[in-house]
Every structure is written in structure tokens, then in C-alpha cells.
Amino acid sequence: MSEVIVGPGRPSVVPGDGTAGDVGAPSFTQASVDAERAGRLHAGFEPIAASVYFAPEVHDAFEAAGFGPPTVTDGCLPLAELPAYFCSRAGCIGQVSGHVVVAAFGVFSPDLIIPNVERGWQTADCDTVLAVRLAGQTAALQHVLGDRPGVERATEILLRAGDACSDSGRFLYAGLRSLALPSPGWGRLWRAADIIREYRGDSHITAWVAAGLDPVEAGLMTEVFYGMPTKYYHSGRGWRPSQLDAGLDRLRRRGWIDGDPVAFTSRGRAVREWIEASTNAQQQPVLDAIGDDYDELLGYLDPWAAAIVGAGYYPSDIRQLPPQWGQLPD
């Protein structure tokens, strides 16, 4: 048995002995990281950054640029049309092919991404998509939050944190940092929050890849981890029912899940908890850069995030996501 140390302040992985049933089910140790602080920060910036996918002002801007309307279901928040979603989020890395977007987004099916990216770039070019996304989100945050003190200060702290991280292996984070900063105000604050959000998302991909999961398995494990109904959330990533069922079978064969409803075995929970711990550990440069300004920053972000959720610009429950969005039949 050998130990591989990834680096100071980062997780170490102790592989199993390679016997049948143990491959891909390593034991994990975790370097010191304040997971509670990382989690609280995530809860503060997430609604600010990700409200762009639900805001009516953004949907209106996309439609004015030639995209279709959002997906709307009774009792759910409107969610951006698929070509608009994929191209606007991926636009920070350029007008790239769907195959590149598959790599950057990590958990979505190529069958969903590739044709929708092609349709999106036929509708509008990259510069247009990025411009209307920014304009729509700036208007959305102004509508919900109005004029509030602390916007420039919070932006300053978030940008400092975003500059402290490594681009390596992080497509969307690096892409966002390559863009010119918006004018001061809500648009710049949103960009700063989005940089931190995509850094965390990119870091999460590196964690589940290192744990030996494929995209289907990673999503299914996340559903169990957060107590979601099995296949409910991940079917919206374009994985067909037969692909999800095959993923569950693979996880059962590895001894990581069992039962009906699906639950973790002790080994499976250890793997998924390591993925979460690894994701949090990679946030340490962010936390270090924020430093003593952490409480001040959350004093701004927390009430803004609550107002966004309260206004219906970000879901408070998974059941507010349109269930048909992103689904493909067998």
C-alpha cells in the first residue's frame, strides 16, 4: 500500500490494495481546512452568482438576442433555455465546440450539451451572449436589491479572493478571470461572486475525478449525499434513464450504495465525504485571501442572498427546478 501526498494544505489519498471490489474505493485522509467557513461562504455567494439562470431580466435579454423562452413549470422557477444556458455559461472560455463544454461542465451528458451548444452559437456569437447575460443579470440584481451599502467593498474582497487561486485544471474559473471586469456596481459584484462559484465547481470536478467516479456516478452519489430523490436531479443533466440505472448498478457493484430507497454503505459514504472534504480543502486559498474580512463579507452577502431567494430569483428547494429541464428519453 502506498501513500500519495498531493501537497501542503491539500488532501492526501491512500489507495486501496487493488483487490477486486477495492479498486476505486480508497480510504481518504483530509488536511486541515475550515469546512464550516467554506460552507457558509458558499451559501452566501451562490444565490448571487447563480440567480443568473433564473432571473426574468436575463431570460428577457436572451429572448431579445434570438434565444427561446425559459422552461416554465407550475410551482417552479423559470430556468434558461438550454442553448442559452450552455453558451452563456461557457462563453467565458470562448466560442468553443460542445465537446469542450462537456469537459468544462463535467457532469452533463454530451448528448445534451453538444447539439444545444451548436444551436446556441448559431443564434448569437460569443460576445453578444456574454454582453446580454451581463446586462440582464445587472438589471436583475438592481431590481431585487436596489441601492445598498457595501457593494464595492464586498466586490473588492471577492475579487481579492478570486485572484488568490490557481487557474490550473479550472476551465470556467480561468475563463471568467480572463474577461474584462464590468463597471463598478452589481454587475462587477456578480462577476466576482461567479468567479468564486466556478472555482468551487471546477474544484469539485477535480475531486470526484480523483475519487474514480464518472459523471453519472458522481451525480448519483451527490443525490444520495444531499437526500434527494434518486435520479431526480441528475436526469436534468441529460443522462437517459438506462444510463442512470447502469450507474446505480456500477455503484452497487463497488459496494458504495445499497437498498431501495438507495442509501450509502459505510464505504460509499466515506468516499463521498472525502469528495466534499477535498472540495472544501481547495477553497483554502479563497478563505486565506479573505482572512479577517470574512465576517464583514458575510454581513453583506447573507442578507443579499436571502433577498434573492425571497424574491424567487433562486430556488429554496430542489422541487422548484423544472423537472423536464435537460431530460432526454431512452
Sequence and secondary structure as in RCSB ss.txt:
>XXXX:A:sequence
MSEVIVGPGRPSVVPGDGTAGDVGAPSFTQASVDAERAGRLHAGFEPIAASVYFAPEVHDAFEAAGFGPPTVTDG
CLPLAELPAYFCSRAGCIGQVSGHVVVAAFGVFSPDLIIPNVERGWQTADCDTVLAVRLAGQTAALQHVLGDRPG
VERATEILLRAGDACSDSGRFLYAGLRSLALPSPGWGRLWRAADIIREYRGDSHITAWVAAGLDPVEAGLMTEVF
YGMPTKYYHSGRGWRPSQLDAGLDRLRRRGWIDGDPVAFTSRGRAVREWIEASTNAQQQPVLDAIGDDYDELLGY
LDPWAAAIVGAGYYPSDIRQLPPQWGQLPD
>XXXX:A:secstr
   EE  TTS EEE     TTTTT  EEE     HHHHHHHHHHHHHHHHGGGT HHHHHHHHHTT    B  TT
S  B  HHHHHHHHHGGG S  HHHHHHHH SS HHHHHHHHHHHHHHS HHHHHHHHHHHHHHHHHHHH S TT
HHHHHHHHHHHHHTS  TT HHHHHHHHS    TTHHHHHHHHHHHHHHHHHHHHHHHHHTT  HHHHHHHHHHH
TT  TTTTGGGGT  HHHHHHHHHHHHHTTSEETTTTEE HHHHHHHHHHHHHHHHTTHHHHHHHGGGHHHHHHH
HHHHHHHHHHTTSS SSGGGS TTTT    
